[in-house]
Amino acid sequence: MKKLLLLLLPVLGYSQGYTSYFTGNTTNITTNPEFGVCMMGGAAVQDNAMIWLLQKANGGDVVVLRCSGGNEENVYMSGLGVTVNSIETLVITSVAGATNPYVLDKVANAEMIWFADGNQWDYISFFKDNALEDLINYHINDKHSPVGGAGAGMSILGENYFTAQNGNVTSAEALNNPYNANVTIGGFAPVPPFYSFLSVPGLGNVITDSHYDNPDGRGRHLTFMARILKDMISPGTSGIGCNEHTAICFGADMIGHVYGNYPSSQDYAYFIQPSCFWATPGPYCNSGQPLTWGGLMTYVVPGTPNGENYFKVNDWGNFWSINYAGGSWEDWAVVGGVLSTSSGIGPIMSCALAVDEHELNKFNALPNPFSNYIRLENAENTMVEIYDGLGKRVFADSNFTTNTIDTSQFSSGLYFVKIQKDGKFTTKKMVKN
């Protein structure tokens, strides 16, 4: 077995737009890699997650793509105890560098590709819509080889993505105006090949965000999702966020295992989806006005050294399955640009509240809009619940025997009246003046 060589001097290609840092055996070999995706929140690399991904290369050649920095990954990866044939970092500073024959050859022959942290707009500017993009997608979808990224490298892996074309944006800035000039989104393309950048199995209709806890990235992530829905970049969207020092890894089974150092560190991953698509309103998302959006479910998963906690990344919207473990559900809502969170009950319970209205077609709720009361017709001896537009339950009666409900204390806004009888459910949307 060949041992890794010492770090070689960098191969400089300034005129070609790239610099190479090489570690290992200069003779290329071909192995049988295994599909895997690893997303890290940035700031520091999670050792066990990186070991998991390196092992997927099956001893082959690793290529690190970045647009700034140096040989940090070479030094780090070669010290993790996983045998690979070579590790080469390609620091690419232009489209010319991205499409240089040397770079394309190295990517074409790689058994694993890793995107380092940096600025995602550099990746999009230099790698998108050219031969390098094609090779990366071939690596993922045809060779079924492992890929991953940290920080900005994670942020480009979703089908939808924050481009950072005009610079960064904070949660406060995005929530206060979803059409802030710095809220720049890329994503699904309506013409072949139907993606605008990378096509990663398990991350379709997903927008990822990293460095989630430095600073708080939840508000801007929700704004990205709201913009995607409002502008119909994608007809539906979900979000995956990752705190710094936290990683999410999944293979062909799409089970996203979360790595970190919890409980000694607050290392969490976040899996966000609009709850009960058919029963909750979409985002109130307009230029120059604060975002309002209720009814979001988030599964918050602590990352542990062994990655035993998980969420299945291709199971969005399958409200009747339980393909998650080790985390907790939270309900998220934004009102007037202010994010609030509370403990949630998860999709199986909350989405059971909204089923085809024809199941109980005799039930009615009047008047609509209402003011100080709601009158229910044909609702005797049923379970009645009322939820506000943020998903908070404001009324419940497990055996409803009257025909009116006092709503004088309700605030103006959207409400959902939900009724259950003989195992059947229905929902009425109502508005209080």
C-alpha positions as CSV (number, residue, x, y, z in Angstrom):
1,M,0.0,0.0,0.0
2,K,1.4,3.4,-1.0
3,K,1.9,5.9,1.8
4,L,0.9,9.5,1.4
5,L,3.8,11.6,0.3
6,L,4.7,14.9,1.9
7,L,3.0,18.0,0.7
8,L,4.5,19.1,-2.6
9,L,5.1,22.7,-3.6
10,P,2.0,24.3,-5.0
11,V,1.6,24.2,-8.7
12,L,1.0,27.8,-9.6
13,G,-1.4,28.7,-12.5
14,Y,-2.1,32.3,-11.9
15,S,-2.4,33.1,-15.6
16,Q,-4.8,30.1,-16.0
17,G,-6.8,31.1,-12.9
18,Y,-6.0,28.3,-10.5
19,T,-3.4,27.1,-8.0
20,S,-2.9,23.4,-7.1
21,Y,-1.8,22.0,-3.7
22,F,-1.1,18.3,-3.9
23,T,-0.7,15.6,-1.4
24,G,-0.2,11.9,-2.1
25,N,0.4,9.6,-5.0
26,T,0.8,11.4,-8.3
27,T,-0.4,8.3,-10.3
28,N,-4.2,8.4,-10.7
29,I,-6.1,5.3,-9.7
30,T,-9.7,4.3,-10.2
31,T,-11.8,2.9,-7.3
32,N,-15.5,2.2,-6.8
33,P,-16.7,5.1,-4.6
34,E,-20.0,5.1,-2.8
35,F,-22.6,7.8,-2.9
36,G,-22.7,10.1,0.1
37,V,-23.4,13.8,0.9
38,C,-21.9,15.7,3.8
39,M,-22.9,19.2,4.7
40,M,-21.1,21.1,7.4
41,G,-22.1,24.4,9.1
42,G,-18.6,25.9,8.8
43,A,-16.2,27.5,11.3
44,A,-14.6,24.1,12.0
45,V,-14.7,20.7,10.3
46,Q,-16.5,17.9,12.1
47,D,-14.0,15.0,12.3
48,N,-16.3,12.0,12.4
49,A,-18.4,13.4,9.5
50,M,-15.4,14.0,7.4
51,I,-14.1,10.5,8.1
52,W,-17.5,9.1,7.0
53,L,-17.3,11.0,3.7
54,L,-13.6,10.1,3.0
55,Q,-14.4,6.5,3.5
56,K,-17.0,6.7,0.7
57,A,-14.1,7.5,-1.7
58,N,-12.8,3.9,-1.2
59,G,-9.2,4.9,-1.3
60,G,-9.4,7.0,-4.4
61,D,-8.5,10.6,-5.3
62,V,-10.0,13.5,-3.4
63,V,-10.4,17.0,-5.0
64,V,-11.0,20.1,-2.9
65,L,-12.5,23.0,-4.8
66,R,-12.2,26.5,-3.3
67,C,-11.8,30.1,-4.5
68,S,-9.5,31.4,-1.7
69,G,-7.2,30.0,0.9
70,G,-4.6,27.3,0.5
71,N,-3.8,23.7,1.5
72,E,-5.6,23.6,4.8
73,E,-7.8,20.7,3.7
74,N,-4.8,18.7,2.5
75,V,-3.2,18.9,5.9
76,Y,-6.5,18.2,7.7
77,M,-7.8,15.3,5.7
78,S,-4.4,13.5,5.5
79,G,-4.3,13.5,9.3
80,L,-7.7,11.7,9.9
81,G,-6.3,8.2,9.3
82,V,-8.4,7.4,6.2
83,T,-6.2,6.0,3.4
84,V,-6.8,7.8,0.0
85,N,-4.6,7.9,-3.1
86,S,-4.3,11.6,-3.2
87,I,-5.7,14.9,-1.9
88,E,-5.5,17.9,-4.2
89,T,-6.8,21.4,-3.5
90,L,-7.6,23.5,-6.5
91,V,-7.9,27.2,-5.6
92,I,-9.9,28.6,-8.6
93,T,-10.0,32.4,-9.1
94,S,-11.8,32.7,-12.5
95,V,-13.9,31.0,-15.1
96,A,-10.7,30.4,-17.0
97,G,-9.3,28.5,-14.0
98,A,-12.5,26.5,-13.6
99,T,-12.4,25.4,-17.2
100,N,-8.7,24.8,-17.5
101,P,-8.0,21.3,-18.9
102,Y,-5.9,20.4,-15.9
103,V,-8.7,21.3,-13.5
104,L,-11.3,19.5,-15.6
105,D,-9.1,16.4,-15.8
106,K,-8.6,16.3,-12.0
107,V,-12.3,16.7,-11.3
108,A,-13.2,14.1,-13.9
109,N,-11.0,11.5,-12.3
110,A,-11.9,12.3,-8.7
111,E,-13.6,9.8,-6.4
112,M,-14.7,12.5,-4.0
113,I,-15.3,16.3,-4.3
114,W,-15.3,18.7,-1.4
115,F,-16.3,22.4,-1.5
116,A,-14.4,24.4,1.1
117,D,-15.9,27.4,3.0
118,G,-15.6,30.8,1.4
119,N,-17.9,32.9,-0.7
120,Q,-20.7,31.1,-2.6
121,W,-20.9,33.8,-5.2
122,D,-17.4,32.9,-6.3
123,Y,-18.5,29.3,-6.7
124,I,-21.5,30.3,-8.7
125,S,-19.6,32.9,-10.8
126,F,-16.8,30.6,-11.7
127,F,-18.3,27.1,-11.7
128,K,-21.8,27.6,-13.1
129,D,-22.9,27.1,-16.7
130,N,-19.7,25.6,-17.9
131,A,-17.8,22.3,-18.2
132,L,-16.9,22.2,-14.5
133,E,-20.5,22.3,-13.5
134,D,-21.3,19.5,-15.9
135,L,-18.5,17.4,-14.5
136,I,-19.6,18.0,-10.9
137,N,-23.1,16.9,-11.7
138,Y,-21.8,13.9,-13.6
139,H,-19.7,13.0,-10.5
140,I,-22.8,13.1,-8.3
141,N,-25.5,11.7,-10.5
142,D,-23.7,9.3,-12.9
143,K,-20.7,8.1,-11.0
144,H,-22.7,8.3,-7.7
145,S,-19.6,9.5,-5.9
146,P,-19.4,11.3,-2.6
147,V,-19.6,15.1,-2.4
148,G,-19.8,17.6,0.4
149,G,-19.1,21.1,1.6
150,A,-18.7,23.4,4.6
151,G,-20.1,26.9,5.0
152,A,-20.4,28.4,1.6
153,G,-19.7,24.9,0.2
154,M,-22.8,23.6,2.0
155,S,-24.9,26.6,0.8
156,I,-24.5,25.7,-2.8
157,L,-25.6,22.1,-2.5
158,G,-29.4,22.6,-2.4
159,E,-31.4,22.9,-5.6
160,N,-32.3,26.4,-4.4
161,Y,-29.6,28.6,-3.0
162,F,-28.7,32.0,-1.6
163,T,-26.3,33.4,-4.1
164,A,-24.7,36.2,-2.0
165,Q,-24.3,38.1,-5.3
166,N,-24.7,41.5,-3.6
167,G,-23.1,40.5,-0.3
168,N,-24.3,38.9,2.9
169,V,-27.7,39.6,4.5
170,T,-28.7,39.3,8.2
171,S,-31.9,37.8,9.5
172,A,-33.1,41.2,10.7
173,E,-32.5,42.8,7.2
174,A,-34.2,39.9,5.4
175,L,-37.2,39.7,7.7
176,N,-37.8,43.5,7.6
177,N,-37.8,43.5,3.7
178,P,-37.8,40.1,1.9
179,Y,-36.9,42.0,-1.3
180,N,-33.8,43.6,0.2
181,A,-31.3,43.9,-2.5
182,N,-29.0,41.4,-0.7
183,V,-31.7,38.7,-0.7
184,T,-30.6,37.1,-4.0
185,I,-31.9,33.6,-4.7
186,G,-31.1,31.0,-7.4
187,G,-32.7,27.7,-8.0
188,F,-34.8,25.4,-10.2
189,A,-34.8,26.2,-13.9
190,P,-37.9,25.6,-16.0
191,V,-36.0,24.4,-19.1
192,P,-33.6,21.5,-19.6
193,P,-31.5,20.4,-17.8
194,F,-34.0,21.7,-15.2
195,Y,-31.5,22.8,-12.6
196,S,-29.6,26.1,-12.5
197,F,-26.5,24.8,-10.7
198,L,-26.0,21.6,-8.8
199,S,-28.4,18.6,-8.8
200,V,-27.8,16.6,-5.6
201,P,-30.2,13.6,-4.9
202,G,-32.1,14.3,-1.7
203,L,-31.8,18.1,-2.0
204,G,-34.3,18.9,-4.6
205,N,-36.7,21.8,-3.6
206,V,-34.3,22.4,-0.7
207,I,-32.4,25.5,0.2
208,T,-29.5,25.0,2.6
209,D,-27.9,27.6,4.9
210,S,-24.8,27.4,7.1
211,H,-23.1,29.3,9.9
212,Y,-26.6,29.1,11.4
213,D,-25.8,30.3,14.9
214,N,-23.2,32.9,14.1
215,P,-25.2,35.0,13.8
216,D,-28.8,33.6,14.1
217,G,-29.6,32.5,10.5
218,R,-33.2,31.3,11.1
219,G,-35.0,34.5,10.0
220,R,-33.1,34.9,6.8
221,H,-33.5,31.2,5.9
222,L,-37.3,31.5,6.3
223,T,-37.1,34.6,4.1
224,F,-35.3,32.7,1.4
225,M,-38.0,30.0,1.5
226,A,-40.7,32.6,1.4
227,R,-39.2,34.3,-1.6
228,I,-38.8,30.9,-3.4
229,L,-42.6,30.2,-2.9
230,K,-43.7,33.8,-3.7
231,D,-41.6,34.0,-6.8
232,M,-42.3,30.4,-7.8
233,I,-38.7,29.6,-8.3
234,S,-39.9,26.3,-6.9
235,P,-43.5,25.2,-6.3
236,G,-42.6,23.9,-2.9
237,T,-39.6,24.3,-0.7
238,S,-38.0,23.0,2.4
239,G,-34.9,24.2,4.3
240,I,-31.9,22.6,6.0
241,G,-29.8,24.7,8.3
242,C,-26.7,23.8,10.2
243,N,-25.0,25.4,13.2
244,E,-21.3,25.9,13.1
245,H,-19.3,22.8,14.2
246,T,-22.3,20.6,13.1
247,A,-22.6,18.3,10.1
248,I,-25.3,16.3,8.3
249,C,-24.3,13.2,6.3
250,F,-26.6,10.9,4.2
251,G,-26.1,8.1,1.8
252,A,-28.3,6.3,-0.6
253,D,-30.9,5.7,2.1
254,M,-31.3,9.5,2.4
255,I,-31.1,9.2,6.3
256,G,-29.4,12.5,7.3
257,H,-27.3,11.7,10.4
258,V,-26.3,14.7,12.4
259,Y,-22.8,15.0,13.9
260,G,-21.6,17.3,16.5
261,N,-20.5,17.5,20.2
262,Y,-23.9,17.8,21.9
263,P,-24.5,18.0,24.8
264,S,-21.1,19.6,25.5
265,S,-21.8,22.1,22.7
266,Q,-25.0,23.4,21.2
267,D,-24.6,21.7,17.9
268,Y,-27.9,21.5,16.0
269,A,-29.3,20.9,12.5
270,Y,-32.6,22.3,11.4
271,F,-35.1,20.7,9.0
272,I,-37.8,23.2,8.1
273,Q,-41.0,22.7,6.1
274,P,-44.3,24.5,5.7
275,S,-46.8,22.6,7.8
276,C,-49.9,21.0,6.2
277,F,-49.5,22.6,2.8
278,W,-53.2,22.3,2.0
279,A,-54.4,24.0,5.2
280,T,-52.1,26.8,6.1
281,P,-51.6,30.1,4.3
282,G,-48.5,30.9,2.4
283,P,-46.1,33.7,3.2
284,Y,-47.2,37.4,3.2
285,C,-44.1,38.5,1.3
286,N,-44.0,41.9,-0.4
287,S,-41.3,44.3,-1.3
288,G,-40.6,46.9,1.4
289,Q,-42.9,45.2,4.0
290,P,-41.9,42.9,6.9
291,L,-42.4,39.2,6.3
292,T,-45.4,37.4,7.9
293,W,-45.6,33.7,7.7
294,G,-47.2,31.2,10.1
295,G,-47.4,27.5,10.1
296,L,-43.8,26.2,9.8
297,M,-42.7,23.0,11.3
298,T,-39.0,22.5,12.2
299,Y,-37.3,19.3,13.4
300,V,-34.3,20.4,15.5
301,V,-31.7,17.6,15.8
302,P,-28.7,17.7,18.2
303,G,-25.5,16.5,16.6
304,T,-23.6,13.9,18.5
305,P,-20.1,12.3,17.9
306,N,-21.6,9.1,16.5
307,G,-24.4,10.8,14.5
308,E,-27.2,8.6,15.9
309,N,-29.9,11.3,15.6
310,Y,-31.3,11.7,12.1
311,F,-33.9,13.1,9.7
312,K,-34.7,11.5,6.3
313,V,-34.0,14.3,3.8
314,N,-36.2,13.1,0.9
315,D,-39.3,12.7,3.1
316,W,-40.7,16.2,3.1
317,G,-44.4,16.4,3.1
318,N,-44.9,12.7,4.0
319,F,-46.8,13.6,7.1
320,W,-47.8,10.0,7.9
321,S,-44.3,8.6,8.3
322,I,-41.8,8.7,11.2
323,N,-38.5,8.9,9.5
324,Y,-36.7,11.0,12.2
325,A,-35.3,10.3,15.6
326,G,-33.5,12.1,18.5
327,G,-34.7,15.6,17.8
328,S,-37.7,17.7,18.7
329,W,-40.4,19.5,16.7
330,E,-40.8,23.2,16.9
331,D,-43.4,25.5,15.5
332,W,-42.0,28.6,13.8
333,A,-43.8,31.7,12.8
334,V,-43.0,35.2,11.6
335,V,-45.3,38.2,12.3
336,G,-44.4,41.6,11.1
337,G,-40.8,40.6,10.6
338,V,-40.4,39.1,14.1
339,L,-39.7,35.3,14.4
340,S,-41.2,33.3,17.3
341,T,-40.8,29.7,18.1
342,S,-42.6,27.2,20.4
343,S,-42.7,23.5,21.1
344,G,-44.5,21.6,18.3
345,I,-46.3,18.3,18.0
346,G,-44.9,17.2,14.7
347,P,-46.6,16.5,11.3
348,I,-48.5,13.3,12.1
349,M,-50.6,15.0,14.8
350,S,-50.8,18.5,13.4
351,C,-51.5,17.6,9.8
352,A,-54.2,15.1,10.8
353,L,-56.2,18.1,11.7
354,A,-56.7,18.9,8.0
355,V,-58.3,16.3,5.8
356,D,-60.8,16.5,2.9
357,E,-63.7,18.8,3.7
358,H,-66.1,16.5,1.9
359,E,-65.8,13.9,4.7
360,L,-68.0,16.1,6.8
361,N,-69.9,18.1,4.2
362,K,-72.8,18.9,6.5
363,F,-70.6,20.8,9.0
364,N,-70.6,24.6,8.6
365,A,-69.2,27.6,10.5
366,L,-70.9,31.0,10.2
367,P,-70.6,33.9,9.7
368,N,-67.4,34.3,7.7
369,P,-65.9,36.9,8.3
370,F,-67.0,36.8,11.9
371,S,-66.8,39.3,14.8
372,N,-67.8,38.3,18.3
373,Y,-69.0,34.7,17.8
374,I,-68.9,31.7,15.5
375,R,-72.0,29.6,15.0
376,L,-71.4,25.9,14.2
377,E,-74.0,23.9,12.3
378,N,-74.2,20.0,12.6
379,A,-71.3,19.9,15.0
380,E,-73.0,18.4,18.1
381,N,-71.0,15.8,20.0
382,T,-67.9,16.4,18.0
383,M,-64.4,17.5,18.9
384,V,-63.9,21.1,17.9
385,E,-60.7,23.1,17.9
386,I,-59.8,26.5,16.7
387,Y,-56.2,27.6,15.7
388,D,-55.0,31.0,14.9
389,G,-53.0,31.8,11.8
390,L,-49.7,31.0,13.6
391,G,-50.9,27.5,14.6
392,K,-51.6,28.3,18.2
393,R,-54.7,26.6,19.6
394,V,-57.1,29.1,21.0
395,F,-60.2,27.0,21.6
396,A,-60.8,23.3,22.3
397,D,-63.9,21.2,23.2
398,S,-63.7,17.4,23.1
399,N,-67.5,17.0,23.2
400,F,-69.0,20.1,21.6
401,T,-72.7,20.4,22.7
402,T,-73.6,24.0,22.1
403,N,-73.9,25.8,18.7
404,T,-71.9,29.0,19.3
405,I,-68.4,30.0,20.4
406,D,-67.6,33.3,22.0
407,T,-64.8,34.9,19.9
408,S,-64.9,38.4,21.4
409,Q,-61.4,38.0,22.8
410,F,-59.9,36.8,19.6
411,S,-57.6,39.2,17.7
412,S,-58.4,40.1,14.1
413,G,-56.9,37.7,11.6
414,L,-57.0,34.2,10.1
415,Y,-58.3,31.2,12.0
416,F,-58.9,27.5,11.3
417,V,-61.9,25.7,12.8
418,K,-61.2,22.0,12.9
419,I,-63.7,19.3,13.7
420,Q,-63.4,15.5,14.3
421,K,-66.1,12.9,14.3
422,D,-65.9,9.1,13.9
423,G,-62.3,9.2,12.8
424,K,-62.9,11.8,10.1
425,F,-61.7,15.4,10.0
426,T,-62.4,18.6,8.3
427,T,-61.2,22.2,8.4
428,K,-62.8,25.6,7.8
429,K,-60.8,28.7,7.2
430,M,-62.3,31.8,8.7
431,V,-61.4,35.5,9.2
432,K,-62.1,37.7,12.1
433,N,-62.8,41.4,11.3
